[in-house]
Amino acid sequence: MEKFTHEALANASVRQLQTLCEQIREEIFRTVSVRGGHLASNLGVVELTVALHRVFTFPEDKIIFDVGHQCYPHKLLSDRADRFSTLRSRGGISGFPKRAESEYDSYDTGHAGTAISAALGIAKARDLKKEDFDVIALIGDGSFNNGLIYEALNSLRVLNTRILIILNDNGMSISPTVGSTHDVLEELKAGNAPLADVRLFERYGLEYMGVFAGNDFESLLPALEQAKEKLKTSSVLLHVTTKKGQGHPFCEQAPDLTHGVSPGKKGKEYSNVLGETLTTLAEADKRIVAVTAAMTDALGLRPFFEKFPERAFDVGICEEHASVLSAALAAEGMKPYYAIYSTFLQRAFDEIIHDVCGQNLPVTFCIDRAGVSGADGETHQGVFDLSYLSLIPNLTIAIPGNLSEFRAMLEMSASFPAPLAIRYPREGEEGAFSPIEIGKFDILHSNMSDIIIYAAGERCINLAERIYQRARLEEIPLTVVNARFLKPLDEELLTSRPERNVITIEDNALIGGLGDAITRCLKNSGKNIFCFGYRDVFIPHGDARGLFSEFGPNDDEIFACVRKCHARG
Amino acid sequence: MEKFTHEALANASVRQLQTLCEQIREEIFRTVSVRGGHLASNLGVVELTVALHRVFTFPEDKIIFDVGHQCYPHKLLSDRADRFSTLRSRGGISGFPKRAESEYDSYDTGHAGTAISAALGIAKARDLKKEDFDVIALIGDGSFNNGLIYEALNSLRVLNTRILIILNDNGMSISPTVGSTHDVLEELKAGNAPLADVRLFERYGLEYMGVFAGNDFESLLPALEQAKEKLKTSSVLLHVTTKKGQGHPFCEQAPDLTHGVSPGKKGKEYSNVLGETLTTLAEADKRIVAVTAAMTDALGLRPFFEKFPERAFDVGICEEHASVLSAALAAEGMKPYYAIYSTFLQRAFDEIIHDVCGQNLPVTFCIDRAGVSGADGETHQGVFDLSYLSLIPNLTIAIPGNLSEFRAMLEMSASFPAPLAIRYPREGEEGAFSPIEIGKFDILHSNMSDIIIYAAGERCINLAERIYQRARLEEIPLTVVNARFLKPLDEELLTSRPERNVITIEDNALIGGLGDAITRCLKNSGKNIFCFGYRDVFIPHGDARGLFSEFGPNDDEIFACVRKCHARG
């Protein structure tokens, strides 16, 4: 790709800018084909980003990308074009904005709805330091459903500063955008309701400018120039429409399926088991309802939504609201299943405590992408959930060891009368399992051994199996247990086992997880306890398998521990 | 107080209703004078609640009180008048709605902004069950700043059900309400901007009715009747104005100071030390800014806000936004202090991880009301923070042992370059302390002993001191340590101490707190470890001191443990 300085961009013709956009699209497409990543969202903002780099001066001016999955063109246009092919690989360029990566990245994002708050903080600091630069928040219409946006807008005038909000309206979250804000935007685009709805934004202290064609330089460039001018005296909301997937026929047609792209073949997914099983259960039990925050497909809920549209609720990127809604549905006798990624459930932490568990209501949290999720990096790893859930009273926490066991846990959950969390990684295999009993572990290999391994979740059970096989070769007998409930903990089994050496393996942060719970239970037993899980750091992007070994439980370390325990006798 | 059936209320004259209101106010005032509680917020909604009980039929119809600190008149009018004098005492009537207490309480609240989501869930369940009753969410204008409200409003039409939202507009959060939504409400009240702003609500699928005088039956009764009628075909937002503290001259004049009332004398407060110290530090350091979510006075920030208004930000009841704003201010070189109650910080859990610690930014969280906070009950106890914070990478967690040590920690924090949490209870005393070193414990009593006590926080250090004195009488030597940093943990001290018996005492849930951290560190040391903290249950309302002993670390149990360790030799 050609390199463009800010000056070159400023002097380029529209035709030259369009050629640059073609090159950027090619580069993104080539890289994502190899590395995976966010395709449609990035293809949609190519013209917009080129135009921003022409009109504004980075890194002096600051841009915050809400969610951040639309920052590839920015990375290509700033200082990372030559490293872009390393995208999402360990040590390579991140798929999200990272302050640590470049001075062109002003603020790290990954979860939805933070950009306006962040822009306000950066602008306010600028004012207090009496500096002079522009601050831009680029936000998709999907994020405009998120409550944080309104908290930020509400304080815009109180904070008395100036920011430019660019509303990148493509009609999509990962799923199509839903809700009343979306309807307002649709009418603005249709030109039907300008006065009252424009006032909606003006109320917040924003001068509204729209609607502009965000994939067309003829529309975009003068709009940005005008917004930059207005920004000298007021905060501005610039409403542009873009086409998610623009410039690539298949992406344009299926922006939901090409939002994120994985290279190589996919294995079987837990999400499919969720969708199928829940749909079957819901046929027999009318109380069952499903709730999602804008991720119907990724969570496997499509079959349920199609079969039971009146009992399926996509509330937009509103993780907290989804949690309270689930609690209230349960309070009135329904049986809600709230499916969500581990990392996004952090947003609903207070509502899990305050609304669901505080009232001891039978909401089932189906927590997908638990453990390292890989190439999306720090903001998407699901490594904290066992820790932040285990501290909550009234909550039962289940960790299936394979797809079949997950199915059985879901079947069990239908009659479970209290809050339940089931956490699982993306991919898995069918396998054997023994009948589920709440709070009971499952012994997989029992031997006359002095070493017992407690492993939770498919990745860790597979690891324990590998250790078991390696140990057999050296004639070291091992007992291996599927620690499939973190809470209630199987204290009866834990305290009655004779093995003097205890090894725990989990796909979660070491602090506050399974290892800590087992250590608490066995602390005065005289047993030696060795815990393996993620170290106390934010885990960067990379291959999930590699990250698991590098930052989490590692085969060789665990096997060395086994040998040492055995040698000690 | 006279008892009124629904029929009697329906047939009463306005004069009779007014007399009833006087009786309710008397009863509330009398009880709160003895028991403490929320005064001004309850006095403001007496007429509104009486009118609701006349027009609607509880418990068949459901009402959800947002935050819930305005439910006393409802409790007096439903089935709890004869027990109302037990308000907020252990085993007595809760100061918040509790499903477990009465069928008239449809949904438990305590934190702001949940009521519309909850009403939607209850209404949707009603529709699915093909039942027929009305669902009402009663919300103050302060809560209307909270993001959850907008997440719920956004999905109102998607969920395709009907609820009545009553906006109880008294212009106050605990502090006066701030922000753009507030300004809209003010203009609606002034009658200046009806069309566009009414449309703001209609956009969400709400029929707007307002503005009605909420302390005047002549205005209120026909409005509620009309709202009930409209509710048959549409969701309704009924905008009423009330006077916080209505009917009591001092409360009307000082609704912020009489929002919550404590009986008896108050001790010295950590919040005062925060306000004074931060103001002093800010004189020398221009980078220092203060952030609060609508609780300036309760957190002690008034002096700072008065002295540095341009560096002090009250963003309304927006705990998440306040957290992101702080992170962004820090990203641009400022030094933000975000003061908040422990229980409300749960709302910002994801932002602490994703925005503050993920970027390793020097935001200082000043976490007030840590440990049991007492009479407000389950939703207000600050017993989880050590657990949910300790799992977060990059975060330092400090726990001062007295007011003087808190002051020193704040002074230390000014030059601390990374995320820091300082957690403390409401009240405390000045006292001795040794110089603060990050991650280092402080030995308070060192003896040739076989028992060492690690205590964190003023309540627990005081408890340890009591144990120390009792042990002296029995000639049992004890070592006592102020475990003033949970993270980083003082592993050097922990692993070098010779005592074979370790006792931990903390003002936090046992799961995931100090005891677990120390147990993790010492797990293969051969030491006996005994941890004391809160059991794994939601802690109800009552006297804070009593709850501490009943649900948390208990003098007698700990002393029995000391004796047992000593006897074992």
Interface residues (C-beta under 8 A of the other chain):
Chain A: R99 S106 Y107 D108 G110 H111 G113 T114 S117 A118 A119 L120 G121 I122 K124 A125 R126 L128 K129 N145 N146 G147 L148 I149 Y150 E151 A152 L153 N154 S155 L156 R157 V158 L159 V178 G179 S180 T181 D183 V184 L195 A196 D197 R199 L200 R203 Y204 G205 K286 V289 E310 R311 F313 D314 V315 G316 C318 E320 H321 V324 L325 S326 A327 A328 L329 A330 A331 E332 G333 M334 Q346 R347 F349 D350 E351 I353 H354 D355 C357 G358 Q359 E378 T379 F384 S387 Y388 S390 L391 I392 P393 N394 A509 L510 I511 G512 G515 D516 A517 T519 R520 K523 N524 G526 N528 I529 F530 C531 D536 V537 F538
Chain B: R99 S106 Y107 D108 G110 H111 G113 T114 S117 A118 A119 L120 G121 I122 K124 A125 R126 L128 K129 N145 N146 G147 L148 I149 Y150 E151 A152 L153 N154 S155 L156 R157 V158 L159 V178 G179 S180 T181 D183 V184 L195 A196 D197 R199 L200 R203 Y204 G205 K286 V289 E310 R311 F313 D314 V315 G316 C318 E320 H321 V324 L325 S326 A327 A328 L329 A330 A331 E332 G333 M334 Q346 R347 F349 D350 E351 I353 H354 D355 C357 G358 Q359 E378 T379 F384 S387 Y388 S390 L391 I392 P393 N394 A509 L510 I511 G512 G515 D516 A517 T519 R520 K523 N524 G526 N528 I529 F530 C531 D536 V537 F538
